[in-house]
């Protein structure tokens, strides 16, 4: 059997190509490693943090905070007290319940009064202000969804609420499935929603992929 020996030029070319490829991989890895890590957010920049809430919605301990900022909205047939600048987002939440979980929404409306909203208090077991103190949180169907249990909150509502900038207590290490809070600034809420909680045309197109 005859064998063909590789020519020196061809072998040298393959070695050079392999060397160039190896150098390119190392260079890319080094470049990626040198990219600066993203700066951590400060509490005032972190949606859902009390410092963020105070920055955008005011100090809940300030004189006349409730009189100046807290309004009543109708939420599934119940009065809920929320910050006036967050009202549109919670009206959007009501629409999500009615559209995506109508049977559940009807049960909430007809059930016991176990839905809560504004109260100037700290988080349970801590000193930091709760989002309830700012009027940025509501508790829905509390008897069925108490602190520490999985509850029965319809996930089709939860997931859309989160997709639109809301927070849900069912994701916490100590689950609180009744709890819904806004994590949008007043400017973001006004830009996205009409007064009745319906999305503006441009935002609806984004939500529906139009």
Secondary structure, 3 states (H helix, E strand, C coil): CCCCCCCHHHHHHHHHHHHHHHHHHHHHHHHHHHCCCCCCCCHHHCCCCHHHHHHHHCCCCCCCHHHHHEEEEEECCEEEEEECCCHHHHHHHHHHHHHHCHHHHHHHHHCCCCCECCCCCECCCCCCECHHHHCCEEECCCCCCCCCCCCCCCHHHHHHHHHCCEEEHHHCCCCCCCEEEECCCHHHHHHHECCCCCECHHHHHHHHCC
